[in-house]
Amino acid sequence: MDNYQYIEISKFWLILWIVIGVIFSISTMFLIFLVPLCCYFILNNCKYYYNEEKLIIETGVLNKQQRIVPLYRIVDITAQDNIFNFGKIYIRDKEQVVILKYVKQSKREMIKLIEKWENAKKQNIRNEVI
């Protein structure tokens, strides 16, 4: 079985809205807890993981989607962090740009992903000319 490495998702927005909900009065708490509940479902149903050959992206609450990006097809990987230590990873392959959102310590995760990408290029999986 393949040994996948998971990319951790930040729960910052969920925690922020819970704190805001506690600060406000009981009467508005119902509406304020609706937003964190939506955030919880979105973040809980968003998974990114990879192995030596491919990156798998699973998203969606009601409409589940799964994308598989072979590492050998990737052209560029960049990361964007914010002050709360989470951000986005932009992965450009030969056809599209894939954005991994809410990634905890995105720059660190980018470095790990680049190592796997470099290994896939060296092994030249699928024997393509790069």
Backbone torsions as a table, in degrees:
resi	resn	phi	psi	omega
1	MET	NA	141.4	-178.8
2	ASP	-67.1	145.8	-179.5
3	ASN	-99.8	98.5	-176.4
4	TYR	-88.6	146.9	173.1
5	GLN	-109.2	128.2	-177.5
6	TYR	-90.0	144.7	175.4
7	ILE	-98.8	122.8	-173.9
8	GLU	-76.5	138.7	-179.9
9	ILE	-100.0	135.7	179.8
10	SER	-77.9	138.9	178.4
11	LYS	-103.8	24.4	-174.9
12	PHE	-57.6	-50.1	-175.4
13	TRP	-65.3	-35.5	177.1
14	LEU	-62.6	-47.6	-179.3
15	ILE	-66.2	-40.1	179.1
16	LEU	-59.6	-47.3	-178.5
17	TRP	-69.5	-30.1	174.9
18	ILE	-66.9	-42.3	178.2
19	VAL	-63.2	-43.3	178.1
20	ILE	-62.7	-39.5	179.0
21	GLY	-63.3	-37.1	179.2
22	VAL	-71.1	-34.5	-179.1
23	ILE	-67.9	-37.9	-178.0
24	PHE	-78.8	170.9	-176.8
25	SER	-72.9	168.5	-178.4
26	ILE	-64.2	-35.2	-176.5
27	SER	-64.9	-33.9	179.8
28	THR	-95.0	-3.6	-177.1
29	MET	-62.4	-33.6	-179.9
30	PHE	-59.9	-47.2	179.6
31	LEU	-69.1	-36.5	-177.5
32	ILE	-72.3	-30.9	177.9
33	PHE	-79.7	-12.1	176.8
34	LEU	-67.6	-40.3	180.0
35	VAL	-65.2	-47.9	178.4
36	PRO	-65.2	-30.1	177.2
37	LEU	-64.6	-42.0	175.6
38	CYS	-63.9	-43.2	177.8
39	CYS	-60.3	-41.1	-179.4
40	TYR	-60.4	-47.3	-179.1
41	PHE	-65.5	-38.7	179.2
42	ILE	-66.2	-47.6	-177.9
43	LEU	-70.0	-34.4	-179.8
44	ASN	-70.9	-26.4	-178.7
45	ASN	-103.1	24.3	178.6
46	CYS	-121.9	111.5	-176.9
47	LYS	-131.3	137.0	176.5
48	TYR	-128.5	129.0	175.1
49	TYR	-152.4	159.5	-174.5
50	TYR	-149.6	160.3	172.4
51	ASN	-132.5	-155.1	-177.5
52	GLU	-69.3	-21.0	-172.4
53	GLU	-114.3	-30.5	-171.1
54	LYS	-148.7	157.4	173.5
55	LEU	-110.3	129.8	-179.2
56	ILE	-114.6	130.1	-178.0
57	ILE	-120.9	117.8	178.1
58	GLU	-116.3	123.7	-179.9
59	THR	-138.2	167.4	173.4
60	GLY	106.9	140.6	176.8
61	VAL	-96.5	-58.1	179.3
62	LEU	-93.9	-41.1	176.3
63	ASN	-104.5	97.2	-179.1
64	LYS	-75.3	133.3	177.2
65	GLN	-126.4	145.0	175.3
66	GLN	-132.7	126.7	176.4
67	ARG	-116.6	140.4	175.9
68	ILE	-121.0	121.5	179.3
69	VAL	-113.0	111.1	175.7
70	PRO	-64.4	134.1	-176.2
71	LEU	-63.6	-30.7	-178.1
72	TYR	-67.9	-19.1	-179.3
73	ARG	-86.8	-10.0	-176.6
74	ILE	-70.1	136.7	-179.8
75	VAL	-104.5	-37.9	-175.0
76	ASP	-152.0	144.3	175.7
77	ILE	-131.3	126.1	175.4
78	THR	-133.7	158.8	-179.3
79	ALA	-130.9	152.1	177.4
80	GLN	-134.0	119.5	179.4
81	ASP	-108.7	157.7	172.0
82	ASN	-120.1	-176.3	-175.2
83	ILE	-70.8	-14.1	179.6
84	PHE	-92.1	10.2	174.2
85	ASN	67.1	32.9	168.4
86	PHE	-143.7	161.7	-176.7
87	GLY	-172.6	-146.7	-176.3
88	LYS	-125.6	151.1	171.7
89	ILE	-118.5	124.7	178.8
90	TYR	-100.3	123.7	-179.7
91	ILE	-119.8	116.1	179.6
92	ARG	-105.3	121.6	174.4
93	ASP	-108.0	-165.9	-173.8
94	LYS	-69.4	-15.9	-176.2
95	GLU	-120.9	-29.5	-169.8
96	GLN	-150.0	172.8	172.4
97	VAL	-114.1	126.0	178.8
98	VAL	-108.3	133.2	-179.2
99	ILE	-113.1	122.0	173.9
100	LEU	-95.4	110.5	-174.9
101	LYS	-94.4	158.5	174.2
102	TYR	59.6	33.4	-178.0
103	VAL	-82.2	124.8	178.5
104	LYS	-72.3	130.0	-177.4
105	GLN	48.8	62.1	-172.0
106	SER	-61.5	-34.3	179.9
107	LYS	-67.6	-38.3	177.3
108	ARG	-66.2	-42.2	178.6
109	GLU	-66.0	-35.2	177.5
110	MET	-61.8	-42.3	-179.6
111	ILE	-62.8	-41.6	177.5
112	LYS	-63.9	-42.8	-179.5
113	LEU	-66.8	-36.5	178.1
114	ILE	-63.8	-37.2	177.9
115	GLU	-61.2	-44.6	178.5
116	LYS	-65.5	-39.0	179.3
117	TRP	-62.9	-45.7	179.4
118	GLU	-61.7	-40.7	178.2
119	ASN	-64.3	-40.2	179.0
120	ALA	-65.0	-37.2	177.9
121	LYS	-68.0	-39.9	179.7
122	LYS	-65.8	-39.6	179.5
123	GLN	-76.0	-16.5	179.1
124	ASN	50.3	55.1	179.8
125	ILE	-57.2	139.8	-176.2
126	ARG	72.9	6.1	175.3
127	ASN	54.1	39.7	176.9
128	GLU	-87.6	153.4	174.5
129	VAL	-84.5	124.2	-177.9
130	ILE	-102.4	NA	NA
